[in-house]
Protein backbone atom coordinates (compact mmCIF):
# COMPACT_ATOMS: atom_id res chain seq x y z
CA UNK A 1 0.00 0.00 0.00
CA UNK A 2 1.17 3.50 -0.90
CA UNK A 3 -0.16 6.65 0.76
CA UNK A 4 -0.42 9.72 -1.47
CA UNK A 5 -1.17 12.92 0.43
CA UNK A 6 -2.83 15.42 -1.89
CA UNK A 7 -5.20 14.82 -4.79
CA UNK A 8 -3.98 17.53 -7.15
CA UNK A 9 -2.23 17.00 -10.46
CA UNK A 10 0.94 15.53 -8.94
CA UNK A 11 -0.84 13.32 -6.43
CA UNK A 12 -3.29 12.01 -9.02
CA UNK A 13 -0.46 11.16 -11.40
CA UNK A 14 1.58 9.50 -8.65
CA UNK A 15 -1.39 7.35 -7.66
CA UNK A 16 -2.10 6.35 -11.27
CA UNK A 17 1.48 5.28 -11.89
CA UNK A 18 1.51 3.14 -8.75
CA UNK A 19 -1.77 1.36 -9.45
CA UNK A 20 -0.69 0.81 -13.06
CA UNK A 21 2.17 -1.21 -11.58
CA UNK A 22 -0.29 -3.21 -9.48
CA UNK A 23 0.31 -1.48 -6.13
CA UNK A 24 -2.75 -0.32 -4.08
CA UNK A 25 -2.93 3.38 -3.20
CA UNK A 26 -4.76 5.46 -0.64
CA UNK A 27 -5.19 9.08 -1.73
CA UNK A 28 -5.63 11.50 1.18
CA UNK A 29 -7.40 14.68 0.02
CA UNK A 30 -8.68 17.21 2.55
CA UNK A 31 -11.03 18.99 0.16
CA UNK A 32 -13.93 19.74 0.24
CA UNK A 33 -14.09 19.36 4.03
CA UNK A 34 -11.03 21.55 4.50
CA UNK A 35 -11.02 24.21 1.74
CA UNK A 36 -8.13 26.25 0.39
CA UNK A 37 -8.01 29.92 -0.58
CA UNK A 38 -8.51 29.20 -4.28
CA UNK A 39 -10.04 25.75 -4.87
CA UNK A 40 -13.76 25.67 -5.63
CA UNK A 41 -14.55 21.93 -5.58
CA UNK A 42 -13.49 18.66 -4.02
CA UNK A 43 -12.57 17.10 -7.36
CA UNK A 44 -9.13 15.67 -7.93
CA UNK A 45 -6.66 17.56 -10.15
CA UNK A 46 -8.68 20.79 -10.03
CA UNK A 47 -6.96 23.55 -12.03
CA UNK A 48 -7.07 26.82 -10.12
CA UNK A 49 -4.86 29.07 -12.22
CA UNK A 50 -4.65 28.88 -16.01
CA UNK A 51 -6.31 26.18 -18.09
CA UNK A 52 -3.18 25.95 -20.24
CA UNK A 53 -0.53 23.25 -19.96
CA UNK A 54 1.62 25.39 -22.29
CA UNK A 55 3.41 24.38 -25.51
CA UNK A 56 2.71 21.03 -27.12
CA UNK A 57 5.30 20.78 -29.87
CA UNK A 58 8.69 19.14 -29.77
CA UNK A 59 10.62 22.33 -30.49
CA UNK A 60 10.00 23.50 -26.92
CA UNK A 61 10.97 21.82 -23.68
CA UNK A 62 7.52 21.51 -22.13
CA UNK A 63 6.25 19.95 -25.36
CA UNK A 64 9.02 17.37 -25.10
CA UNK A 65 8.16 16.73 -21.45
CA UNK A 66 4.54 16.08 -22.42
CA UNK A 67 5.54 13.60 -25.11
CA UNK A 68 7.79 11.75 -22.66
CA UNK A 69 4.93 11.56 -20.17
CA UNK A 70 2.57 10.23 -22.83
CA UNK A 71 5.05 7.45 -23.55
CA UNK A 72 5.20 6.71 -19.82
CA UNK A 73 1.45 6.28 -19.53
CA UNK A 74 0.52 9.59 -17.91
CA UNK A 75 -3.07 9.87 -16.69
CA UNK A 76 -2.86 13.67 -16.68
CA UNK A 77 -1.85 13.83 -20.35
CA UNK A 78 -4.37 11.16 -21.37
CA UNK A 79 -7.26 13.13 -19.90
CA UNK A 80 -5.86 16.50 -21.03
CA UNK A 81 -5.61 15.31 -24.63
CA UNK A 82 -9.20 14.11 -24.46
CA UNK A 83 -10.66 17.42 -23.23
CA UNK A 84 -8.34 19.88 -24.97
CA UNK A 85 -9.66 23.17 -26.31
CA UNK A 86 -8.22 25.34 -29.14
CA UNK A 87 -5.04 27.09 -27.98
CA UNK A 88 -2.72 27.44 -30.95
CA UNK A 89 0.46 25.43 -30.40
CA UNK A 90 -0.36 24.96 -26.72
CA UNK A 91 -2.32 22.30 -24.85
CA UNK A 92 -5.22 23.90 -23.01
CA UNK A 93 -8.15 22.06 -21.47
CA UNK A 94 -11.71 22.43 -20.34
CA UNK A 95 -10.85 22.67 -16.65
CA UNK A 96 -14.11 21.15 -15.37
CA UNK A 97 -14.05 18.18 -17.72
CA UNK A 98 -10.36 17.70 -16.98
CA UNK A 99 -10.81 17.36 -13.22
CA UNK A 100 -13.92 15.25 -13.74
CA UNK A 101 -12.00 12.90 -16.03
CA UNK A 102 -9.11 12.45 -13.61
CA UNK A 103 -11.48 12.00 -10.67
CA UNK A 104 -13.58 9.42 -12.53
CA UNK A 105 -10.54 7.38 -13.60
CA UNK A 106 -9.18 7.12 -10.06
CA UNK A 107 -12.57 6.56 -8.41
CA UNK A 108 -13.28 3.69 -10.78
CA UNK A 109 -9.99 1.85 -10.22
CA UNK A 110 -10.21 -1.11 -7.81
CA UNK A 111 -6.76 -0.43 -6.34
CA UNK A 112 -7.61 3.13 -5.25
CA UNK A 113 -9.11 4.28 -1.98
CA UNK A 114 -9.80 7.98 -1.44
CA UNK A 115 -9.96 9.34 2.10
CA UNK A 116 -11.40 12.84 2.54
CA UNK A 117 -9.61 14.23 5.57
CA UNK A 118 -6.69 16.52 6.37
CA UNK A 119 -3.39 14.82 7.16
CA UNK A 120 -1.89 17.13 9.81
CA UNK A 121 1.55 15.50 10.03
CA UNK A 122 3.91 13.35 7.98
CA UNK A 123 2.69 9.78 8.54
CA UNK A 124 5.00 6.89 9.33
CA UNK A 125 2.92 3.80 8.45
CA UNK A 126 3.44 0.84 10.75
CA UNK A 127 4.02 -1.43 7.78
CA UNK A 128 6.65 0.87 6.29
CA UNK A 129 4.48 1.77 3.29
CA UNK A 130 5.93 4.51 1.06
CA UNK A 131 4.41 7.98 1.41
CA UNK A 132 4.22 10.58 -1.35
CA UNK A 133 3.59 14.17 -0.23
CA UNK A 134 1.97 16.03 -3.12
CA UNK A 135 -0.03 18.66 -1.28
CA UNK A 136 0.74 21.47 -3.67
CA UNK A 137 1.53 25.11 -2.97
CA UNK A 138 -1.46 25.45 -0.63
CA UNK A 139 -0.40 22.81 1.86
CA UNK A 140 -2.43 23.09 5.09
CA UNK A 141 -0.84 25.05 7.91
CA UNK A 142 -0.38 22.04 10.19
CA UNK A 143 1.18 19.79 7.58
CA UNK A 144 3.30 22.68 6.32
CA UNK A 145 4.70 23.12 9.82
CA UNK A 146 5.41 19.40 10.03
CA UNK A 147 7.25 19.47 6.70
CA UNK A 148 9.29 22.47 7.84
CA UNK A 149 10.29 20.54 10.95
CA UNK A 150 11.22 17.48 8.86
CA UNK A 151 13.44 19.38 6.41
CA UNK A 152 15.13 21.25 9.26
CA UNK A 153 14.44 24.75 8.01
CA UNK A 154 11.57 27.07 7.15
CA UNK A 155 9.75 26.62 3.90
CA UNK A 156 10.63 28.92 1.10
CA UNK A 157 7.64 30.86 -0.17
CA UNK A 158 6.44 33.08 -2.99
CA UNK A 159 3.20 34.72 -4.05
CA UNK A 160 1.31 33.56 -7.13
CA UNK A 161 -1.60 35.15 -8.97
CA UNK A 162 -4.54 33.95 -11.07
CA UNK A 163 -5.87 35.38 -14.34
CA UNK A 164 -9.48 36.58 -14.80
CA UNK A 165 -12.01 34.74 -16.99
CA UNK A 166 -14.59 36.55 -19.12
CA UNK A 167 -17.96 35.37 -20.47
CA UNK A 168 -17.62 34.89 -24.21
CA UNK A 169 -20.99 36.34 -25.22
CA UNK A 170 -20.06 39.69 -23.63
CA UNK A 171 -16.96 40.15 -25.83
CA UNK A 172 -17.44 42.69 -28.62
CA UNK A 173 -16.46 40.54 -31.61
CA UNK A 174 -16.39 43.58 -33.90
CA UNK A 175 -13.33 44.90 -32.04
CA UNK A 176 -11.27 41.70 -31.78
CA UNK A 177 -9.77 39.32 -34.31
CA UNK A 178 -9.09 35.60 -34.22
CA UNK A 179 -5.52 34.40 -34.81
CA UNK A 180 -2.75 32.26 -33.37
CA UNK A 181 0.66 33.84 -32.86
CA UNK A 182 2.91 33.14 -35.88
CA UNK A 183 -0.01 31.09 -37.28
CA UNK A 184 1.04 28.15 -35.11
CA UNK A 185 -1.61 25.60 -34.23
CA UNK A 186 -1.93 22.00 -33.14
CA UNK A 187 -2.62 21.05 -36.73
CA UNK A 188 1.11 21.52 -37.24
CA UNK A 189 3.64 18.71 -37.38
CA UNK A 190 4.52 16.90 -34.15
CA UNK A 191 7.40 15.05 -35.77
CA UNK A 192 10.69 15.41 -33.92
CA UNK A 193 12.65 15.51 -37.18
CA UNK A 194 10.95 18.46 -38.84
CA UNK A 195 9.65 21.99 -38.17
CA UNK A 196 6.12 22.69 -37.04
CA UNK A 197 3.65 23.39 -39.82
CA UNK A 198 1.53 26.53 -39.96
CA UNK A 199 -2.10 27.00 -39.03
CA UNK A 200 -4.48 26.41 -41.92
CA UNK A 201 -7.47 27.85 -40.04
CA UNK A 202 -8.58 31.04 -38.42
CA UNK A 203 -6.45 30.70 -35.32
CA UNK A 204 -7.25 29.74 -31.78
CA UNK A 205 -7.07 33.01 -29.79
CA UNK A 206 -9.26 36.10 -29.68
CA UNK A 207 -6.97 39.12 -29.88
CA UNK A 208 -7.83 42.55 -28.51
CA UNK A 209 -5.61 45.10 -30.35
CA UNK A 210 -4.54 48.37 -28.71
CA UNK A 211 -3.21 51.52 -30.35
CA UNK A 212 -0.27 53.36 -28.77
CA UNK A 213 -2.63 55.81 -27.03
CA UNK A 214 -4.91 53.03 -25.77
CA UNK A 215 -1.91 51.10 -24.47
CA UNK A 216 -0.49 54.16 -22.68
CA UNK A 217 -3.81 54.85 -20.91
CA UNK A 218 -4.18 51.18 -20.02
CA UNK A 219 -0.64 51.02 -18.61
CA UNK A 220 -1.24 54.08 -16.47
CA UNK A 221 -4.52 52.63 -15.18
CA UNK A 222 -2.76 49.41 -14.12
CA UNK A 223 0.05 51.25 -12.36
CA UNK A 224 -2.36 53.48 -10.40
CA UNK A 225 -5.00 50.80 -9.64
CA UNK A 226 -5.76 49.81 -6.06
CA UNK A 227 -4.12 46.50 -5.12
CA UNK A 228 -5.19 43.81 -2.70
CA UNK A 229 -3.40 44.12 0.64
CA UNK A 230 -1.76 40.78 1.40
CA UNK A 231 -0.10 40.00 4.72
CA UNK A 232 3.64 39.29 4.37
CA UNK A 233 3.65 40.60 0.78
CA UNK A 234 6.58 42.93 1.45
CA UNK A 235 8.69 40.05 2.76
CA UNK A 236 7.80 37.43 0.16
CA UNK A 237 8.80 37.39 -3.50
CA UNK A 238 6.64 36.73 -6.50
CA UNK A 239 7.53 33.82 -8.75
CA UNK A 240 9.21 35.38 -11.77
CA UNK A 241 7.47 33.00 -14.16
CA UNK A 242 4.00 34.15 -13.12
CA UNK A 243 4.22 37.84 -12.25
CA UNK A 244 1.08 39.95 -11.76
CA UNK A 245 0.58 42.44 -14.59
CA UNK A 246 0.92 45.38 -12.22
CA UNK A 247 4.35 44.15 -11.10
CA UNK A 248 5.45 43.94 -14.74
CA UNK A 249 3.90 47.34 -15.51
CA UNK A 250 5.84 48.94 -12.66
CA UNK A 251 9.12 47.86 -14.27
CA UNK A 252 8.70 50.18 -17.24
CA UNK A 253 6.19 51.51 -19.79
CA UNK A 254 7.02 48.85 -22.40
CA UNK A 255 7.44 45.81 -20.16
CA UNK A 256 3.91 44.56 -20.89
CA UNK A 257 4.46 45.04 -24.65
CA UNK A 258 7.39 42.63 -24.43
CA UNK A 259 5.49 40.31 -22.09
CA UNK A 260 1.86 39.16 -22.15
CA UNK A 261 0.79 42.04 -24.44
CA UNK A 262 3.47 41.54 -27.08
CA UNK A 263 2.07 41.92 -30.62
CA UNK A 264 4.80 39.79 -32.26
CA UNK A 265 3.46 37.24 -34.71
CA UNK A 266 0.02 38.85 -34.98
CA UNK A 267 -1.48 40.93 -37.79
CA UNK A 268 -4.83 42.66 -37.47
CA UNK A 269 -6.70 41.62 -40.66
CA UNK A 270 -8.69 44.87 -40.62
CA UNK A 271 -5.59 47.05 -40.85
CA UNK A 272 -3.06 44.65 -42.32
CA UNK A 273 -0.60 45.79 -39.63
CA UNK A 274 0.78 44.56 -36.34
CA UNK A 275 -1.02 46.21 -33.39
CA UNK A 276 0.96 48.34 -30.96
CA UNK A 277 -0.03 45.88 -28.22
CA UNK A 278 -2.52 43.05 -27.87
CA UNK A 279 -4.39 41.18 -25.15
CA UNK A 280 -5.01 37.54 -26.01
CA UNK A 281 -8.08 35.62 -24.85
CA UNK A 282 -7.81 31.82 -24.69
CA UNK A 283 -10.83 29.51 -24.74
CA UNK A 284 -11.28 28.10 -21.24
CA UNK A 285 -13.86 25.35 -21.79
CA UNK A 286 -15.15 23.05 -24.54
CA UNK A 287 -18.43 24.95 -24.77
CA UNK A 288 -16.43 27.97 -25.91
CA UNK A 289 -18.31 30.42 -23.70
CA UNK A 290 -15.50 31.21 -21.23
CA UNK A 291 -12.23 32.93 -22.15
CA UNK A 292 -9.24 33.60 -19.90
CA UNK A 293 -6.96 36.63 -20.28
CA UNK A 294 -3.59 35.15 -21.19
CA UNK A 295 -0.79 36.19 -18.83
CA UNK A 296 -3.03 38.60 -16.89
CA UNK A 297 -2.39 37.37 -13.37
CA UNK A 298 -3.28 40.24 -11.08
CA UNK A 299 -3.47 41.49 -7.51
CA UNK A 300 -5.80 44.38 -8.30
CA UNK A 301 -8.97 44.53 -6.23
CA UNK A 302 -12.02 43.07 -7.93
CA UNK A 303 -13.58 46.52 -8.28
CA UNK A 304 -10.45 47.84 -9.98
CA UNK A 305 -10.26 44.79 -12.26
CA UNK A 306 -13.78 45.54 -13.45
CA UNK A 307 -12.78 49.14 -14.23
CA UNK A 308 -9.30 48.63 -15.69
CA UNK A 309 -9.88 45.46 -17.72
CA UNK A 310 -12.94 46.98 -19.39
CA UNK A 311 -10.54 49.52 -20.94
CA UNK A 312 -9.34 46.71 -23.22
CA UNK A 313 -10.91 47.04 -26.70
CA UNK A 314 -13.64 44.45 -27.03
CA UNK A 315 -14.11 44.05 -23.27
CA UNK A 316 -15.95 47.32 -22.57
CA UNK A 317 -19.12 45.42 -21.61
CA UNK A 318 -17.43 42.23 -20.43
CA UNK A 319 -18.97 40.10 -17.71
CA UNK A 320 -16.34 38.33 -15.63
CA UNK A 321 -16.91 34.71 -14.68
CA UNK A 322 -13.96 34.95 -12.30
CA UNK A 323 -11.76 37.84 -11.29
CA UNK A 324 -8.04 37.35 -10.74
CA UNK A 325 -6.64 36.82 -7.27
CA UNK A 326 -3.40 36.35 -5.40
CA UNK A 327 -2.35 33.56 -3.04
CA UNK A 328 0.70 32.42 -1.13
CA UNK A 329 2.65 29.37 -2.34
CA UNK A 330 5.10 27.35 -0.28
CA UNK A 331 7.70 24.83 -1.37
CA UNK A 332 10.72 23.07 0.06
CA UNK A 333 14.33 23.88 -0.77
CA UNK A 334 14.53 20.79 -2.97
CA UNK A 335 18.34 20.62 -3.45
CA UNK A 336 18.79 20.25 0.30
CA UNK A 337 16.05 17.62 0.67
CA UNK A 338 15.54 15.49 -2.44
CA UNK A 339 17.36 12.92 -4.54
CA UNK A 340 16.84 12.61 -8.32
CA UNK A 341 14.28 9.90 -7.60
CA UNK A 342 12.15 12.47 -5.68
CA UNK A 343 12.91 10.61 -2.44
CA UNK A 344 13.79 12.47 0.72
CA UNK A 345 17.49 11.92 1.37
CA UNK A 346 16.95 11.26 5.08
CA UNK A 347 13.95 8.92 4.68
CA UNK A 348 13.95 6.73 1.59
CA UNK A 349 10.27 5.76 1.92
CA UNK A 350 9.15 9.41 1.83
CA UNK A 351 8.83 11.11 -1.55
CA UNK A 352 7.74 14.60 -2.57
CA UNK A 353 6.02 15.66 -5.79
CA UNK A 354 4.35 18.69 -7.31
CA UNK A 355 4.83 22.34 -6.47
CA UNK A 356 5.56 21.70 -2.81
CA UNK A 357 8.59 19.70 -4.02
CA UNK A 358 10.12 22.71 -5.72
CA UNK A 359 8.90 22.66 -9.33
CA UNK A 360 6.71 25.17 -11.13
CA UNK A 361 3.93 24.48 -13.62
CA UNK A 362 1.15 21.96 -14.16
CA UNK A 363 3.17 19.69 -16.43
CA UNK A 364 6.28 19.78 -14.26
CA UNK A 365 4.15 18.97 -11.21
CA UNK A 366 2.57 15.99 -12.96
CA UNK A 367 6.00 14.84 -14.19
CA UNK A 368 7.40 14.83 -10.67
CA UNK A 369 4.34 12.90 -9.53
CA UNK A 370 4.86 10.40 -12.34
CA UNK A 371 8.41 9.57 -11.24
CA UNK A 372 7.58 9.69 -7.52
CA UNK A 373 4.61 7.36 -7.99
CA UNK A 374 6.61 4.85 -9.99
CA UNK A 375 9.44 4.88 -7.46
CA UNK A 376 7.03 4.53 -4.54
CA UNK A 377 5.60 1.48 -6.32
CA UNK A 378 9.09 0.08 -6.87
CA UNK A 379 9.81 0.48 -3.16
CA UNK A 380 6.55 -1.31 -2.30
CA UNK A 381 7.53 -4.13 -4.68
CA UNK A 382 10.98 -4.45 -3.13
CA UNK A 383 12.79 -2.87 -6.10
CA UNK A 384 15.31 -0.05 -6.15
CA UNK A 385 14.07 3.38 -7.25
CA UNK A 386 15.35 4.67 -10.57
CA UNK A 387 15.70 8.11 -12.18
CA UNK A 388 15.10 8.72 -15.89
CA UNK A 389 18.19 9.62 -17.96
CA UNK A 390 19.33 13.19 -17.49
CA UNK A 391 19.19 13.79 -21.27
CA UNK A 392 15.39 13.44 -21.07
CA UNK A 393 13.26 16.38 -19.98
CA UNK A 394 11.73 14.41 -17.11
CA UNK A 395 15.17 13.27 -15.97
CA UNK A 396 16.67 16.74 -16.29
CA UNK A 397 13.90 18.14 -14.10
CA UNK A 398 14.69 15.66 -11.33
CA UNK A 399 18.39 16.38 -11.65
CA UNK A 400 17.78 20.12 -11.43
CA UNK A 401 15.68 20.05 -8.27
CA UNK A 402 18.19 17.77 -6.54
CA UNK A 403 21.40 19.50 -7.69
CA UNK A 404 20.59 23.22 -8.05
CA UNK A 405 22.32 25.73 -5.80
CA UNK A 406 20.31 25.81 -2.55
CA UNK A 407 20.94 29.48 -1.91
CA UNK A 408 18.15 31.62 -3.42
CA UNK A 409 16.55 28.47 -4.86
CA UNK A 410 13.35 29.13 -6.79
CA UNK A 411 11.06 26.59 -8.51
CA UNK A 412 11.76 26.13 -12.19
CA UNK A 413 9.81 25.30 -15.30
CA UNK A 414 11.38 22.76 -17.63
CA UNK A 415 13.74 24.37 -20.17
CA UNK A 416 16.24 23.00 -22.66
CA UNK A 417 18.82 24.95 -20.67
CA UNK A 418 18.80 22.44 -17.80
CA UNK A 419 19.41 19.52 -20.17
CA UNK A 420 22.97 18.45 -21.14
CA UNK A 421 24.05 20.17 -24.39
CA UNK A 422 24.49 18.34 -27.68
CA UNK A 423 28.00 17.34 -28.70
CA UNK A 424 27.59 18.81 -32.21
CA UNK A 425 24.59 21.15 -32.05
CA UNK A 426 22.97 22.46 -35.27
CA UNK A 427 23.19 26.21 -35.89
CA UNK A 428 19.46 26.77 -36.04
CA UNK A 429 17.83 27.22 -32.64
CA UNK A 430 14.76 25.23 -33.68
CA UNK A 431 16.91 22.45 -35.11
CA UNK A 432 18.93 22.30 -31.88
CA UNK A 433 15.75 21.95 -29.89
CA UNK A 434 14.39 19.25 -32.17
CA UNK A 435 17.74 17.44 -31.96
CA UNK A 436 17.55 17.56 -28.16
CA UNK A 437 14.04 16.11 -28.40
CA UNK A 438 15.16 13.29 -30.70
CA UNK A 439 18.00 12.41 -28.32
CA UNK A 440 15.68 12.51 -25.32
CA UNK A 441 12.99 10.30 -26.82
CA UNK A 442 15.57 7.76 -27.98
CA UNK A 443 17.11 7.65 -24.50
CA UNK A 444 13.69 7.35 -22.90
CA UNK A 445 12.82 4.40 -25.12
CA UNK A 446 16.01 2.58 -24.11
CA UNK A 447 15.40 3.39 -20.42
CA UNK A 448 11.87 2.01 -20.57
CA UNK A 449 13.16 -1.26 -22.00
CA UNK A 450 16.09 -1.49 -19.59
CA UNK A 451 14.09 -0.82 -16.42
CA UNK A 452 10.87 -2.46 -17.60
CA UNK A 453 8.70 0.04 -15.76
CA UNK A 454 6.30 0.90 -18.58
CA UNK A 455 2.78 0.86 -17.07
CA UNK A 456 0.09 -1.42 -18.39
CA UNK A 457 -2.32 0.11 -20.95
CA UNK A 458 -4.42 2.87 -19.39
CA UNK A 459 -7.91 2.08 -18.16
CA UNK A 460 -9.22 5.52 -19.16
CA UNK A 461 -9.46 4.82 -22.86
CA UNK A 462 -7.56 6.01 -25.92
CA UNK A 463 -6.48 9.59 -26.36
CA UNK A 464 -8.70 11.81 -28.43
FENCORRA-V896386 format. One record per residue. RES is the residue in one small letter. PHI is phi in whole degrees, -180 to 180 (* if undefined). PSI is psi as a letter, one per 30 degrees, with the letter a starting at -180 (none if undefined). NEAR is the number of other ideal C-beta (glycine too) atoms within 12 Angstrom. Layout:
# FENCORRA-V896386
res = {RES:RES}
phi = {PHI:PHI}
psi = {PSI:PSI}
near = {NEAR:NEAR}
This chain:
# FENCORRA-V896386
res = {x:x:x:x:x:x:x:x:x:x:x:x:x:x:x:x:x:x:x:x:x:x:x:x:x:x:x:x:x:x:x:x:x:x:x:x:x:x:x:x:x:x:x:x:x:x:x:x:x:x:x:x:x:x:x:x:x:x:x:x:x:x:x:x:x:x:x:x:x:x:x:x:x:x:x:x:x:x:x:x:x:x:x:x:x:x:x:x:x:x:x:x:x:x:x:x:x:x:x:x:x:x:x:x:x:x:x:x:x:x:x:x:x:x:x:x:x:x:x:x:x:x:x:x:x:x:x:x:x:x:x:x:x:x:x:x:x:x:x:x:x:x:x:x:x:x:x:x:x:x:x:x:x:x:x:x:x:x:x:x:x:x:x:x:x:x:x:x:x:x:x:x:x:x:x:x:x:x:x:x:x:x:x:x:x:x:x:x:x:x:x:x:x:x:x:x:x:x:x:x:x:x:x:x:x:x:x:x:x:x:x:x:x:x:x:x:x:x:x:x:x:x:x:x:x:x:x:x:x:x:x:x:x:x:x:x:x:x:x:x:x:x:x:x:x:x:x:x:x:x:x:x:x:x:x:x:x:x:x:x:x:x:x:x:x:x:x:x:x:x:x:x:x:x:x:x:x:x:x:x:x:x:x:x:x:x:x:x:x:x:x:x:x:x:x:x:x:x:x:x:x:x:x:x:x:x:x:x:x:x:x:x:x:x:x:x:x:x:x:x:x:x:x:x:x:x:x:x:x:x:x:x:x:x:x:x:x:x:x:x:x:x:x:x:x:x:x:x:x:x:x:x:x:x:x:x:x:x:x:x:x:x:x:x:x:x:x:x:x:x:x:x:x:x:x:x:x:x:x:x:x:x:x:x:x:x:x:x:x:x:x:x:x:x:x:x:x:x:x:x:x:x:x:x:x:x:x:x:x:x:x:x:x:x:x:x:x:x:x:x:x:x:x:x:x:x:x:x:x:x:x:x:x:x:x:x:x:x:x:x:x:x:x:x:x:x:x:x:x:x:x:x:x:x:x:x:x:x:x:x:x:x:x:x}
phi = {*:-114:-107:-111:-97:113:-107:-83:-61:-67:-65:-64:-67:-60:-63:-63:-63:-67:-70:-68:-98:87:-104:-64:-136:-109:-96:-103:-127:-78:-75:-87:-60:-115:-79:-114:-71:-128:-71:-112:-133:-104:-71:-74:55:-70:-90:-108:-104:-76:-99:-101:-99:70:-56:-130:-120:-81:-97:-137:-66:-72:-66:-63:-60:-61:-64:-61:-67:-59:-71:-100:77:-68:-68:-59:-73:-60:-71:-60:-63:-72:-115:-69:-122:-58:-157:62:-88:-103:-105:-121:-131:-74:-63:-71:-68:-64:-65:-64:-66:-65:-61:-63:-62:-77:-62:-80:-81:-68:-93:-110:-124:-114:-109:-98:-163:-70:-101:-84:-147:-75:-74:-123:-57:-64:-92:75:-60:-63:-125:-113:-93:-136:-84:77:-73:-110:-54:-60:-61:-70:-70:-60:-65:-67:-67:-60:-66:-64:-81:81:-160:-69:-61:-79:-154:-151:-96:-126:-136:-118:-82:-75:-126:-115:-75:-58:-69:-97:-84:-80:-65:-68:-105:-119:-136:-96:-170:-105:-59:58:58:-88:-146:-73:-78:-74:-65:-103:-66:-76:-112:-158:-71:-70:-83:-82:-83:-101:-122:-78:108:-109:-114:-91:-116:-102:-83:-122:-77:-62:-66:-64:-65:-60:-65:-65:-61:-64:-66:-65:-62:-93:-68:-72:-106:-71:-82:-119:-60:75:-61:-69:-106:-129:-83:-84:-75:-64:-82:-148:-76:-61:-63:-72:-68:-64:-62:-71:-86:153:-66:-108:-59:-65:-69:-108:-121:-67:-104:-66:-91:-56:81:-128:-126:-73:-64:-81:-114:75:-126:-76:-66:-66:-155:-150:-108:-97:-113:-110:-56:-107:-147:-67:-66:74:-109:-124:-132:-98:-84:-67:75:-102:-60:-152:-115:-65:-63:-61:-61:-68:-60:-59:-75:-72:-69:-78:-81:-74:-55:100:-114:-59:-114:-66:-105:-96:-70:-150:-85:-71:-154:-125:-148:-93:-108:-128:-157:-84:-81:-53:-61:-91:-120:-107:-97:-61:-83:73:-85:-71:-66:-97:-152:-62:-86:-110:-125:-118:-154:85:-64:-65:-84:104:-118:-129:110:-58:-67:-63:-64:-64:-64:-65:-65:-61:-70:-62:-65:-66:-73:-63:-65:-62:-61:-64:-91:82:-105:-81:-64:-135:-112:-61:-56:-65:-75:-88:-67:-70:-74:-64:-64:-64:-67:-62:-67:-98:-128:-65:-68:-62:-68:61:-63:-137:-53:-126:-76:-71:-140:-64:-67:-95:-97:-58:-70:-74:-70:-132:-70:-64:-70:-67:-60:-64:-66:-62:-67:-67:-66:-62:-68:-61:-62:-64:-68:-66:-65:-63:-60:-65:-63:-60:-68:-68:-95:51:-115:-65:-63:-68:-52:-63:-90:-102:94:-71:-70:-68}
psi = {k:k:k:j:j:k:h:a:e:e:e:e:e:e:e:e:e:e:f:f:g:g:k:k:k:k:k:j:k:f:l:f:e:j:l:l:f:f:k:f:a:g:l:l:h:k:k:f:c:l:g:k:g:a:k:g:l:g:g:l:e:f:e:e:e:e:e:e:e:e:f:g:h:k:e:e:e:e:e:e:e:e:g:l:l:k:h:b:g:l:j:l:l:j:e:e:f:e:e:e:e:e:e:e:e:e:e:f:k:f:g:k:k:k:k:i:k:k:j:f:l:j:k:i:k:f:g:g:k:k:k:j:j:h:f:a:f:h:k:l:e:e:e:e:e:e:e:e:e:e:f:g:l:l:k:l:l:l:k:l:l:k:l:l:k:k:k:e:f:g:k:j:f:f:f:l:l:k:l:k:k:g:g:k:l:f:f:l:k:g:k:f:g:l:l:k:l:l:k:g:a:f:l:f:k:k:k:j:k:k:l:e:e:e:e:e:e:e:e:e:e:e:e:f:l:k:l:k:j:k:k:g:e:f:g:k:l:l:k:f:f:h:k:k:e:f:e:e:e:f:f:l:f:g:e:e:f:g:b:f:g:k:f:k:g:k:k:j:f:f:f:g:l:k:l:e:l:k:k:k:k:k:k:f:l:f:f:g:g:k:k:k:j:k:g:h:k:l:g:l:l:e:e:e:e:e:e:e:f:g:f:k:k:f:g:e:g:k:k:k:e:k:l:l:l:k:l:k:k:l:l:l:i:e:f:f:e:l:l:f:g:g:k:k:f:f:j:f:g:k:l:l:l:a:e:f:f:g:l:k:k:e:e:e:e:e:e:e:e:e:e:e:e:e:e:e:e:e:e:f:g:g:l:k:l:l:k:l:k:f:f:l:e:e:e:e:e:e:e:e:f:f:f:l:k:e:k:g:k:k:k:k:l:k:l:f:f:g:k:k:l:l:e:i:k:l:e:k:e:e:e:e:e:e:e:e:e:e:e:e:e:e:e:e:e:e:e:e:e:e:f:h:g:k:l:l:k:k:g:g:l:l:k:none}
near = {30:46:40:51:48:52:46:49:51:51:56:54:53:56:53:54:49:48:39:34:32:21:34:26:42:34:46:39:43:31:35:18:15:24:18:31:24:25:31:20:22:24:32:44:51:36:45:36:43:36:41:38:42:37:36:39:36:37:36:32:38:41:39:43:52:44:38:45:49:34:31:40:31:45:46:53:44:37:44:42:32:27:34:35:36:34:38:40:38:36:44:41:43:33:42:27:29:43:37:27:38:47:33:25:34:41:27:19:30:12:28:37:22:32:21:19:21:25:34:20:22:32:29:17:22:8:14:19:26:45:45:55:50:54:48:49:43:32:41:31:21:18:32:34:18:25:39:25:16:27:33:15:15:19:34:33:33:34:33:40:39:37:42:42:38:40:23:28:16:23:36:21:19:13:26:34:33:33:34:35:30:26:24:33:31:31:22:28:23:28:17:28:19:18:22:31:20:21:26:13:19:18:33:35:40:41:42:44:34:33:21:17:14:27:31:21:21:37:33:19:26:38:26:17:29:20:29:26:12:23:13:15:21:10:12:21:23:31:33:21:29:39:29:41:43:35:31:32:35:21:21:14:22:19:25:37:29:17:30:35:35:27:33:18:22:35:23:25:17:16:14:10:15:24:35:30:36:41:48:43:47:44:36:40:31:23:18:21:19:33:45:41:44:39:34:45:36:42:38:36:22:22:16:26:40:26:23:36:41:27:27:46:35:34:37:21:20:35:22:33:27:30:31:41:33:38:34:32:40:35:45:44:31:42:29:26:34:43:30:31:37:54:37:33:22:15:24:21:29:41:51:51:55:51:51:48:55:46:50:38:38:48:46:46:50:54:51:61:57:56:56:56:55:52:43:50:37:32:33:33:22:11:19:16:32:27:34:40:30:25:32:42:49:52:38:41:52:47:30:37:48:35:23:26:15:20:10:13:30:29:39:34:34:44:25:34:18:29:34:21:18:20:11:10:19:18:10:12:15:25:21:24:33:33:30:39:39:26:34:40:35:21:28:34:23:18:28:24:13:14:24:16:32:22:30:16:12:30:23:33:16:12:25:20}
